[in-house]
Amino acid sequence: MEPVTTVLVLILAVTISGTIVRISPIPLPLPLVQIVLGALVAAVANVGVELKPEVFFLLFLPPLLFLDGWRIPKDGLRRDRHTVLALALGLVVFTVLGVGLFVNLLIPAMPLPVAFALAAVLSPTDPVAVSAIAERVPFPRRLMQILEGEALFNDASGLVCMRFAVAAALTGAFSLVDAFGVFLWLALGGIVVGVGATIGITTAKNWISGHYGEEPGSQILISLLIPFGAYLMAERLGCSGILAAVSAGITMSHVEQSGRALARTRLQRAAVWDTISFAANGTIFVLLGEQLPRLVTSVALAEREAGRHGEFWLLLYVVAINAALFALRFVWVWVSLRYTMFRHASTRPPWQLVAATSLAGARGAVTLAGILTLPLALPDGSPFPTRDLAIFLAAGAIIFSLIAASIGLPLLLHGLTLPAEEKRQAREDRARRNAAEAAIRAVGRAQHDLGENRGEVDLYAEVGTRIMSQYRQRIERRTKSGDASDRNTAVGQIEQQLYLVGMRAERDELYRMARAHEIPDEMARRLVGEVDLLETRFTSL
């Protein structure tokens, strides 16, 4: 099938998957639906996509990890940083050692370095499936933020561990000291490249926009190119491209709090990134489903590599490996929560919370892409040992974990609560009040300055008084930016000028509160979006 036609078929499958999930009477994980549709595409259309791991990594991972780093709630990441780091770093090493040894004992035909490589690619979690379930069942916000933070960083740690395991399989040697040095270079170098690339590009972009004006299309394209640039630069320097993309996204969220972009640029950019996120995530799982027939045809070879005959043994291996992953994760999660989130509490972590956090560790895109990077041959030209078996077991683990999460999480999450945190509504009300007060002060100054400059002091004072009165009503009623009463009275050029002054002051105050960590950055983005929508309406009149 022609490449263009193949891409269109895959995008069509992604589109259909979203419709199926919305109309389904039961909560279905979107990735699982997309895998099934991918298998149907392979059976009907025979698109014959050949997945090249290096191309797969470059096309999908940088933008998705960049967006995750950009949008992940930073206040939750700071608050639960100890829990997140324990899961993203400690749990990965614990999983690699525990599952690697278990797989080697379970399947003696698989060499220990290959078993460690398989365990390494199984250690990263994928929040996409959990997010899909969270949309259909009650899911504690704080737990979701922890899982997102874990998935943001364990991709890099898992793939770094896999890199060491593959190197040991190829050379037959492993040095802990060398591995530690390489890990530091990969991690620190990737972070520095991501931060530096984002700051450098956005600084140049802002300077050009400030001197020559801003064009939304160019600004959006620049934001799309940043993760690819950071990823390629880090890989060229021998650093972690994944960490470069993640750190670039996190840096982008802080850079954007300066509020330099135009309102219409932010709105259009958010829509573009939402579309790319949905399409890229969906395409990954559709491609996994499309590869399933090939994986099934390799069952016979996988049986010979495992030293067993019969598909029953391969299915048993998949179940056993997932059970080991869950058991190790359950133990680590209990210890992590006990000494981080519940360290000041008189009670221990409820078993439902530990079980839900453990079951939510579904595998996904990074696992698929990572296992496909296994070399085809050893340095002497002989085939890489048990490669097809490792690929089959990884694919089975992805599907099994998605099914288990979709069935078990709704049961475990019923009535689950986490330690109390400050009420979000109170913080949002305070943010709206502070923004409206900043707008009142800005309008008060502007009505006097603009009135004197244009010789219409009385007219500006009259209009400014009316606008400030409406802001005061919003403070009393705690209504949203740009409610119906505001819009209906926004007529005339003077009102438009003063409204724009007030809205820009609102936005500046919201960004200030976000930089000072007085409100979560995701709340600031939402409230700024409300102001942006109203400002876009005024500027388009």
MARMAR-981950 format. One record per residue (C-alpha): residue number from 1; residue in three letters; x, y, z. Coordinates in nm, 2 decimals, padded with zeros to 4 digits, m for minus. Layout:
// MARMAR-981950
   pos   code     east    north       up
   NUM    ALA        X        Y        Z
...
// end
This chain:
// MARMAR-981950
   pos   code     east    north       up
     1    MET    00.00    00.00    00.00
     2    GLU    00.12    00.35   m00.08
     3    PRO    00.27    00.54    00.22
     4    VAL    00.02    00.82    00.19
     5    THR   m00.28    00.58    00.18
     6    THR   m00.13    00.39    00.48
     7    VAL   m00.11    00.71    00.68
     8    LEU   m00.47    00.80    00.59
     9    VAL   m00.60    00.45    00.69
    10    LEU   m00.42    00.47    01.03
    11    ILE   m00.56    00.82    01.10
    12    LEU   m00.91    00.69    01.00
    13    ALA   m00.87    00.41    01.25
    14    VAL   m00.77    00.66    01.52
    15    THR   m01.07    00.87    01.45
    16    ILE   m01.31    00.57    01.46
    17    SER   m01.16    00.46    01.79
    18    GLY   m01.25    00.79    01.96
    19    THR   m01.61    00.75    01.85
    20    ILE   m01.63    00.39    01.97
    21    VAL   m01.51    00.49    02.32
    22    ARG   m01.75    00.77    02.34
    23    ILE   m02.06    00.57    02.25
    24    SER   m01.96    00.26    02.45
    25    PRO   m02.18    00.19    02.75
    26    ILE   m01.89    00.05    02.95
    27    PRO   m01.55    00.22    03.01
    28    LEU   m01.32    00.10    02.74
    29    PRO   m00.95    00.20    02.74
    30    LEU   m00.89    00.39    02.42
    31    PRO   m00.55    00.22    02.35
    32    LEU   m00.71   m00.12    02.37
    33    VAL   m00.97   m00.02    02.12
    34    GLN   m00.70    00.12    01.89
    35    ILE   m00.50   m00.21    01.91
    36    VAL   m00.81   m00.40    01.80
    37    LEU   m00.87   m00.17    01.52
    38    GLY   m00.51   m00.20    01.41
    39    ALA   m00.54   m00.57    01.40
    40    LEU   m00.85   m00.53    01.18
    41    VAL   m00.67   m00.30    00.95
    42    ALA   m00.39   m00.55    00.91
    43    ALA   m00.65   m00.83    00.83
    44    VAL   m00.85   m00.62    00.59
    45    ALA   m00.62   m00.36    00.43
    46    ASN   m00.28   m00.53    00.47
    47    VAL   m00.10   m00.20    00.50
    48    GLY    00.23   m00.38    00.57
    49    VAL    00.39   m00.11    00.79
    50    GLU    00.76   m00.19    00.87
    51    LEU    00.84   m00.03    01.21
    52    LYS    01.19    00.11    01.22
    53    PRO    01.26    00.18    01.59
    54    GLU    01.48    00.48    01.53
    55    VAL    01.22    00.64    01.30
    56    PHE    00.94    00.54    01.55
    57    PHE    01.12    00.71    01.84
    58    LEU    01.19    01.03    01.64
    59    LEU    00.84    01.07    01.50
    60    PHE    00.63    00.99    01.81
    61    LEU    00.82    01.02    02.14
    62    PRO    00.97    01.38    02.13
    63    PRO    00.64    01.56    02.07
    64    LEU    00.44    01.35    02.31
    65    LEU    00.70    01.37    02.60
    66    PHE    00.74    01.74    02.53
    67    LEU    00.37    01.80    02.56
    68    ASP    00.35    01.59    02.88
    69    GLY    00.63    01.79    03.04
    70    TRP    00.47    02.11    02.92
    71    ARG    00.12    02.04    03.06
    72    ILE    00.19    01.82    03.37
    73    PRO    00.07    02.01    03.68
    74    LYS    00.40    02.13    03.84
    75    ASP    00.25    02.20    04.18
    76    GLY    00.16    01.83    04.21
    77    LEU    00.50    01.73    04.08
    78    ARG    00.67    01.94    04.34
    79    ARG    00.44    01.83    04.62
    80    ASP    00.48    01.46    04.55
    81    ARG    00.83    01.47    04.41
    82    HIS    00.96    01.21    04.65
    83    THR    00.69    00.96    04.55
    84    VAL    00.74    01.04    04.18
    85    LEU    01.11    00.99    04.20
    86    ALA    01.08    00.67    04.40
    87    LEU    00.85    00.53    04.13
    88    ALA    01.04    00.67    03.83
    89    LEU    01.39    00.58    03.94
    90    GLY    01.39    00.33    04.22
    91    LEU    01.10    00.12    04.10
    92    VAL    01.26    00.09    03.75
    93    VAL    01.59   m00.05    03.89
    94    PHE    01.39   m00.28    04.13
    95    THR    01.18   m00.40    03.84
    96    VAL    01.48   m00.46    03.61
    97    LEU    01.66   m00.67    03.87
    98    GLY    01.36   m00.86    04.00
    99    VAL    01.18   m00.93    03.67
   100    GLY    01.50   m00.99    03.49
   101    LEU    01.60   m01.26    03.73
   102    PHE    01.25   m01.40    03.73
   103    VAL    01.24   m01.42    03.35
   104    ASN    01.58   m01.59    03.34
   105    LEU    01.46   m01.85    03.59
   106    LEU    01.12   m01.89    03.41
   107    ILE    01.28   m01.92    03.07
   108    PRO    01.64   m02.06    03.10
   109    ALA    01.68   m02.04    02.73
   110    MET    01.68   m01.66    02.75
   111    PRO    02.02   m01.52    02.85
   112    LEU    02.03   m01.31    03.16
   113    PRO    02.13   m00.98    02.98
   114    VAL    01.84   m01.03    02.74
   115    ALA    01.61   m01.10    03.03
   116    PHE    01.73   m00.77    03.19
   117    ALA    01.67   m00.59    02.86
   118    LEU    01.31   m00.73    02.85
   119    ALA    01.25   m00.62    03.21
   120    ALA    01.40   m00.28    03.13
   121    VAL    01.15   m00.21    02.85
   122    LEU    00.87   m00.34    03.06
   123    SER    00.95   m00.10    03.35
   124    PRO    00.82    00.23    03.19
   125    THR    00.45    00.29    03.23
   126    ASP    00.21    00.45    02.99
   127    PRO   m00.05    00.70    03.13
   128    VAL   m00.25    00.72    02.81
   129    ALA   m00.45    00.41    02.89
   130    VAL   m00.51    00.51    03.25
   131    SER   m00.62    00.86    03.14
   132    ALA   m00.87    00.70    02.91
   133    ILE   m01.01    00.50    03.20
   134    ALA   m01.00    00.81    03.43
   135    GLU   m01.24    00.99    03.19
   136    ARG   m01.51    00.72    03.25
   137    VAL   m01.46    00.64    03.62
   138    PRO   m01.39    00.85    03.94
   139    PHE   m01.01    00.88    03.95
   140    PRO   m00.84    01.08    04.23
   141    ARG   m00.67    01.38    04.08
   142    ARG   m00.36    01.35    04.30
   143    LEU   m00.31    00.99    04.21
   144    MET   m00.34    01.07    03.84
   145    GLN   m00.07    01.34    03.88
   146    ILE    00.16    01.10    04.05
   147    LEU    00.12    00.84    03.77
   148    GLU    00.17    01.11    03.51
   149    GLY    00.49    01.23    03.68
   150    GLU    00.62    00.87    03.71
   151    ALA    00.55    00.80    03.34
   152    LEU    00.72    01.13    03.24
   153    PHE    01.06    01.02    03.39
   154    ASN    01.06    00.64    03.40
   155    ASP    01.08    00.63    03.01
   156    ALA    01.43    00.76    03.02
   157    SER    01.55    00.55    03.32
   158    GLY    01.40    00.23    03.17
   159    LEU    01.55    00.28    02.83
   160    VAL    01.89    00.36    02.98
   161    CYS    01.88    00.04    03.18
   162    MET    01.79   m00.14    02.85
   163    ARG    02.09    00.02    02.68
   164    PHE    02.32   m00.12    02.95
   165    ALA    02.16   m00.47    02.93
   166    VAL    02.19   m00.48    02.55
   167    ALA    02.55   m00.37    02.57
   168    ALA    02.62   m00.65    02.81
   169    ALA    02.45   m00.90    02.58
   170    LEU    02.66   m00.78    02.28
   171    THR    03.00   m00.76    02.46
   172    GLY    02.95   m01.01    02.74
   173    ALA    03.08   m00.76    03.00
   174    PHE    02.93   m00.50    03.23
   175    SER    03.10   m00.24    03.45
   176    LEU    02.89   m00.07    03.73
   177    VAL    03.13    00.22    03.74
   178    ASP    03.12    00.28    03.37
   179    ALA    02.74    00.24    03.37
   180    PHE    02.71    00.50    03.64
   181    GLY    02.92    00.75    03.45
   182    VAL    02.73    00.69    03.13
   183    PHE    02.40    00.73    03.32
   184    LEU    02.51    01.06    03.46
   185    TRP    02.61    01.18    03.11
   186    LEU    02.29    01.06    02.95
   187    ALA    02.07    01.22    03.22
   188    LEU    02.24    01.54    03.30
   189    GLY    02.34    01.60    02.94
   190    GLY    01.99    01.54    02.82
   191    ILE    01.84    01.78    03.07
   192    VAL    02.09    02.05    03.00
   193    VAL    02.03    02.02    02.62
   194    GLY    01.65    02.03    02.66
   195    VAL    01.66    02.34    02.89
   196    GLY    01.92    02.52    02.68
   197    ALA    01.74    02.45    02.35
   198    THR    01.41    02.57    02.48
   199    ILE    01.54    02.89    02.64
   200    GLY    01.76    02.98    02.34
   201    ILE    01.48    02.92    02.08
   202    THR    01.21    03.10    02.28
   203    THR    01.44    03.39    02.36
   204    ALA    01.52    03.44    02.00
   205    LYS    01.15    03.40    01.90
   206    ASN    01.04    03.66    02.16
   207    TRP    01.30    03.91    02.05
   208    ILE    01.19    03.88    01.68
   209    SER    00.82    03.90    01.78
   210    GLY    00.88    04.20    01.99
   211    HIS    01.06    04.39    01.71
   212    TYR    00.88    04.27    01.40
   213    GLY    00.54    04.14    01.53
   214    GLU    00.40    03.80    01.59
   215    GLU    00.25    03.56    01.34
   216    PRO    00.06    03.28    01.51
   217    GLY    00.14    03.02    01.24
   218    SER    00.51    03.06    01.28
   219    GLN    00.49    03.06    01.66
   220    ILE    00.30    02.73    01.65
   221    LEU    00.55    02.57    01.41
   222    ILE    00.84    02.68    01.63
   223    SER    00.67    02.51    01.93
   224    LEU    00.64    02.19    01.72
   225    LEU    01.00    02.20    01.62
   226    ILE    01.15    02.25    01.97
   227    PRO    01.11    01.89    02.09
   228    PHE    01.26    01.74    01.77
   229    GLY    01.55    01.98    01.78
   230    ALA    01.62    01.91    02.15
   231    TYR    01.59    01.53    02.09
   232    LEU    01.82    01.53    01.78
   233    MET    02.07    01.75    01.95
   234    ALA    02.09    01.54    02.26
   235    GLU    02.12    01.21    02.06
   236    ARG    02.40    01.37    01.85
   237    LEU    02.59    01.45    02.17
   238    GLY    02.53    01.10    02.30
   239    CYS    02.28    01.21    02.57
   240    SER    01.93    01.10    02.64
   241    GLY    01.70    01.25    02.37
   242    ILE    01.40    01.14    02.58
   243    LEU    01.51    01.34    02.88
   244    ALA    01.59    01.63    02.65
   245    ALA    01.23    01.63    02.52
   246    VAL    01.09    01.61    02.87
   247    SER    01.31    01.88    03.01
   248    ALA    01.23    02.10    02.71
   249    GLY    00.86    02.06    02.78
   250    ILE    00.90    02.15    03.15
   251    THR    01.11    02.45    03.06
   252    MET    00.85    02.56    02.80
   253    SER    00.58    02.57    03.07
   254    HIS    00.79    02.81    03.28
   255    VAL    00.89    03.02    02.98
   256    GLU    00.53    03.06    02.87
   257    GLN    00.44    03.21    03.21
   258    SER    00.59    03.53    03.09
   259    GLY    00.28    03.58    02.89
   260    ARG    00.47    03.71    02.58
   261    ALA    00.25    03.53    02.32
   262    LEU   m00.06    03.68    02.18
   263    ALA   m00.40    03.54    02.30
   264    ARG   m00.49    03.40    01.96
   265    THR   m00.15    03.23    01.93
   266    ARG   m00.21    03.05    02.26
   267    LEU   m00.56    02.94    02.16
   268    GLN   m00.46    02.81    01.82
   269    ARG   m00.14    02.64    01.95
   270    ALA   m00.34    02.46    02.22
   271    ALA   m00.58    02.33    01.95
   272    VAL   m00.30    02.21    01.73
   273    TRP   m00.12    02.03    02.01
   274    ASP   m00.44    01.86    02.13
   275    THR   m00.49    01.73    01.78
   276    ILE   m00.13    01.61    01.75
   277    SER   m00.14    01.44    02.09
   278    PHE   m00.46    01.25    02.01
   279    ALA   m00.34    01.15    01.66
   280    ALA    00.01    01.05    01.77
   281    ASN   m00.10    00.85    02.07
   282    GLY   m00.37    00.68    01.87
   283    THR   m00.14    00.59    01.58
   284    ILE    00.11    00.43    01.81
   285    PHE   m00.15    00.18    01.94
   286    VAL   m00.30    00.12    01.60
   287    LEU    00.04    00.04    01.47
   288    LEU    00.09   m00.21    01.76
   289    GLY   m00.24   m00.38    01.66
   290    GLU   m00.13   m00.38    01.30
   291    GLN    00.19   m00.56    01.40
   292    LEU    00.00   m00.83    01.60
   293    PRO   m00.05   m01.07    01.30
   294    ARG    00.33   m01.07    01.24
   295    LEU    00.39   m01.13    01.61
   296    VAL    00.15   m01.42    01.60
   297    THR    00.32   m01.58    01.30
   298    SER    00.65   m01.57    01.50
   299    VAL    00.50   m01.78    01.78
   300    ALA    00.65   m02.09    01.64
   301    LEU    01.00   m01.94    01.64
   302    ALA    00.94   m01.80    01.99
   303    GLU    00.84   m02.15    02.10
   304    ARG    01.17   m02.29    01.97
   305    GLU    01.36   m02.00    02.14
   306    ALA    01.19   m02.07    02.47
   307    GLY    01.26   m02.44    02.45
   308    ARG    00.89   m02.52    02.47
   309    HIS    00.62   m02.64    02.23
   310    GLY    00.26   m02.51    02.24
   311    GLU    00.11   m02.17    02.26
   312    PHE   m00.01   m02.25    02.61
   313    TRP    00.34   m02.20    02.75
   314    LEU    00.39   m01.86    02.58
   315    LEU    00.05   m01.74    02.72
   316    LEU    00.16   m01.88    03.06
   317    TYR    00.48   m01.68    03.04
   318    VAL    00.29   m01.36    02.96
   319    VAL    00.06   m01.41    03.26
   320    ALA    00.35   m01.50    03.49
   321    ILE    00.56   m01.20    03.39
   322    ASN    00.27   m00.96    03.44
   323    ALA    00.20   m01.12    03.78
   324    ALA    00.57   m01.06    03.87
   325    LEU    00.55   m00.70    03.75
   326    PHE    00.24   m00.64    03.96
   327    ALA    00.38   m00.80    04.27
   328    LEU    00.71   m00.61    04.26
   329    ARG    00.52   m00.28    04.19
   330    PHE    00.28   m00.35    04.47
   331    VAL    00.57   m00.39    04.72
   332    TRP    00.75   m00.09    04.60
   333    VAL    00.44    00.13    04.59
   334    TRP    00.35    00.04    04.94
   335    VAL    00.69    00.13    05.08
   336    SER    00.71    00.45    04.87
   337    LEU    00.36    00.57    04.98
   338    ARG    00.42    00.48    05.34
   339    TYR    00.74    00.69    05.37
   340    THR    00.64    00.98    05.14
   341    MET    00.27    01.06    05.11
   342    PHE    00.17    00.90    05.44
   343    ARG    00.48    00.97    05.64
   344    HIS    00.30    01.21    05.87
   345    ALA   m00.03    01.02    05.88
   346    SER   m00.14    00.79    06.16
   347    THR   m00.27    00.54    05.91
   348    ARG   m00.09    00.32    05.66
   349    PRO   m00.17    00.35    05.28
   350    PRO   m00.50    00.17    05.21
   351    TRP   m00.46   m00.15    05.02
   352    GLN   m00.70   m00.02    04.75
   353    LEU   m00.47    00.28    04.68
   354    VAL   m00.16    00.06    04.66
   355    ALA   m00.34   m00.19    04.44
   356    ALA   m00.48    00.08    04.21
   357    THR   m00.14    00.25    04.18
   358    SER    00.01   m00.09    04.10
   359    LEU   m00.25   m00.19    03.84
   360    ALA   m00.23    00.15    03.68
   361    GLY    00.12    00.08    03.57
   362    ALA    00.00   m00.03    03.22
   363    ARG    00.27   m00.07    02.95
   364    GLY    00.24    00.11    02.61
   365    ALA    00.43    00.29    02.34
   366    VAL    00.77    00.31    02.50
   367    THR    00.77   m00.06    02.57
   368    LEU    00.68   m00.14    02.21
   369    ALA    00.94    00.10    02.06
   370    GLY    01.21   m00.01    02.31
   371    ILE    01.18   m00.38    02.24
   372    LEU    01.19   m00.33    01.87
   373    THR    01.54   m00.17    01.91
   374    LEU    01.69   m00.51    02.01
   375    PRO    01.98   m00.58    01.76
   376    LEU    01.92   m00.84    01.49
   377    ALA    02.26   m00.99    01.53
   378    LEU    02.56   m01.02    01.77
   379    PRO    02.90   m00.88    01.67
   380    ASP    03.01   m01.22    01.54
   381    GLY    02.71   m01.22    01.30
   382    SER    02.51   m01.48    01.48
   383    PRO    02.14   m01.40    01.55
   384    PHE    02.06   m01.20    01.87
   385    PRO    01.95   m01.47    02.12
   386    THR    01.57   m01.50    02.18
   387    ARG    01.49   m01.17    02.01
   388    ASP    01.15   m01.28    01.87
   389    LEU    01.06   m01.43    02.20
   390    ALA    01.13   m01.11    02.39
   391    ILE    00.93   m00.91    02.13
   392    PHE    00.63   m01.15    02.17
   393    LEU    00.65   m01.14    02.55
   394    ALA    00.66   m00.75    02.55
   395    ALA    00.36   m00.73    02.32
   396    GLY    00.17   m00.97    02.53
   397    ALA    00.26   m00.77    02.85
   398    ILE    00.12   m00.45    02.69
   399    ILE   m00.21   m00.61    02.60
   400    PHE   m00.25   m00.80    02.92
   401    SER   m00.17   m00.49    03.13
   402    LEU   m00.43   m00.28    02.94
   403    ILE   m00.70   m00.54    02.99
   404    ALA   m00.62   m00.58    03.36
   405    ALA   m00.63   m00.21    03.42
   406    SER   m00.95   m00.16    03.23
   407    ILE   m01.12   m00.43    03.44
   408    GLY   m00.96   m00.38    03.78
   409    LEU   m00.92    00.00    03.82
   410    PRO   m01.30    00.08    03.82
   411    LEU   m01.34   m00.17    04.10
   412    LEU   m01.05   m00.05    04.31
   413    LEU   m01.11    00.32    04.26
   414    HIS   m01.47    00.31    04.40
   415    GLY   m01.47    00.53    04.72
   416    LEU   m01.09    00.57    04.72
   417    THR   m00.96    00.89    04.88
   418    LEU   m00.62    01.04    04.93
   419    PRO   m00.48    01.27    05.20
   420    ALA   m00.65    01.60    05.19
   421    GLU   m00.50    01.90    05.00
   422    GLU   m00.61    02.26    04.98
   423    LYS   m00.95    02.29    04.81
   424    ARG   m00.91    02.37    04.45
   425    GLN   m01.22    02.58    04.43
   426    ALA   m01.09    02.81    04.71
   427    ARG   m00.76    02.86    04.51
   428    GLU   m00.95    02.92    04.19
   429    ASP   m01.18    03.18    04.36
   430    ARG   m00.88    03.36    04.50
   431    ALA   m00.71    03.36    04.16
   432    ARG   m01.02    03.51    03.99
   433    ARG   m01.05    03.77    04.27
   434    ASN   m00.68    03.87    04.24
   435    ALA   m00.70    03.89    03.86
   436    ALA   m01.02    04.11    03.87
   437    GLU   m00.86    04.34    04.13
   438    ALA   m00.55    04.37    03.91
   439    ALA   m00.78    04.46    03.62
   440    ILE   m00.96    04.73    03.82
   441    ARG   m00.62    04.89    03.91
   442    ALA   m00.50    04.88    03.55
   443    VAL   m00.83    05.02    03.41
   444    GLY   m00.82    05.30    03.67
   445    ARG   m00.48    05.40    03.56
   446    ALA   m00.56    05.36    03.19
   447    GLN   m00.88    05.57    03.19
   448    HIS   m00.69    05.87    03.33
   449    ASP   m00.38    05.84    03.11
   450    LEU   m00.57    05.77    02.78
   451    GLY   m00.83    06.03    02.86
   452    GLU   m00.57    06.30    02.91
   453    ASN   m00.38    06.20    02.60
   454    ARG   m00.69    06.22    02.38
   455    GLY   m00.87    06.51    02.55
   456    GLU   m01.17    06.30    02.65
   457    VAL   m01.12    06.27    03.03
   458    ASP   m01.49    06.27    03.12
   459    LEU   m01.58    06.01    02.86
   460    TYR   m01.30    05.77    02.96
   461    ALA   m01.39    05.82    03.32
   462    GLU   m01.75    05.73    03.26
   463    VAL   m01.67    05.42    03.06
   464    GLY   m01.39    05.31    03.30
   465    THR   m01.62    05.34    03.60
   466    ARG   m01.87    05.11    03.43
   467    ILE   m01.61    04.86    03.35
   468    MET   m01.46    04.86    03.70
   469    SER   m01.81    04.82    03.84
   470    GLN   m01.86    04.51    03.63
   471    TYR   m01.53    04.37    03.76
   472    ARG   m01.64    04.44    04.12
   473    GLN   m01.96    04.25    04.05
   474    ARG   m01.75    03.96    03.92
   475    ILE   m01.56    03.96    04.25
   476    GLU   m01.88    03.95    04.45
   477    ARG   m02.04    03.68    04.23
   478    ARG   m01.72    03.49    04.16
   479    THR   m01.82    03.46    03.79
   480    LYS   m01.59    03.36    03.51
   481    SER   m01.40    03.60    03.29
   482    GLY   m01.62    03.72    03.00
   483    ASP   m01.96    03.61    03.13
   484    ALA   m02.27    03.72    02.94
   485    SER   m02.31    04.05    03.13
   486    ASP   m01.96    04.15    03.04
   487    ARG   m01.99    04.07    02.68
   488    ASN   m02.33    04.24    02.63
   489    THR   m02.20    04.58    02.76
   490    ALA   m01.87    04.56    02.57
   491    VAL   m01.94    04.81    02.29
   492    GLY   m01.76    05.11    02.16
   493    GLN   m01.39    05.17    02.10
   494    ILE   m01.32    05.32    02.44
   495    GLU   m01.48    05.02    02.62
   496    GLN   m01.28    04.79    02.40
   497    GLN   m00.95    04.97    02.48
   498    LEU   m01.02    04.96    02.86
   499    TYR   m01.14    04.61    02.85
   500    LEU   m00.82    04.50    02.68
   501    VAL   m00.62    04.68    02.94
   502    GLY   m00.81    04.50    03.22
   503    MET   m00.78    04.16    03.05
   504    ARG   m00.41    04.20    03.01
   505    ALA   m00.38    04.29    03.37
   506    GLU   m00.58    03.98    03.46
   507    ARG   m00.35    03.76    03.26
   508    ASP   m00.04    03.92    03.41
   509    GLU   m00.17    03.86    03.76
   510    LEU   m00.26    03.50    03.69
   511    TYR    00.09    03.43    03.55
   512    ARG    00.24    03.60    03.86
   513    MET    00.04    03.38    04.09
   514    ALA    00.15    03.07    03.89
   515    ARG    00.52    03.18    03.90
   516    ALA    00.49    03.23    04.28
   517    HIS    00.32    02.88    04.31
   518    GLU    00.01    03.04    04.46
   519    ILE   m00.20    02.85    04.20
   520    PRO   m00.13    02.53    04.00
   521    ASP    00.00    02.60    03.65
   522    GLU   m00.27    02.40    03.49
   523    MET   m00.53    02.62    03.67
   524    ALA   m00.35    02.93    03.54
   525    ARG   m00.36    02.79    03.19
   526    ARG   m00.73    02.74    03.21
   527    LEU   m00.81    03.08    03.36
   528    VAL   m00.58    03.25    03.11
   529    GLY   m00.76    03.06    02.83
   530    GLU   m01.09    03.22    02.94
   531    VAL   m00.93    03.56    02.92
   532    ASP   m00.77    03.48    02.59
   533    LEU   m01.11    03.38    02.44
   534    LEU   m01.26    03.71    02.54
   535    GLU   m00.96    03.91    02.42
   536    THR   m00.97    03.73    02.08
   537    ARG   m01.34    03.82    02.05
   538    PHE   m01.27    04.19    02.11
   539    THR   m00.97    04.21    01.88
   540    SER   m01.16    04.04    01.60
   541    LEU   m01.45    04.30    01.61
// end
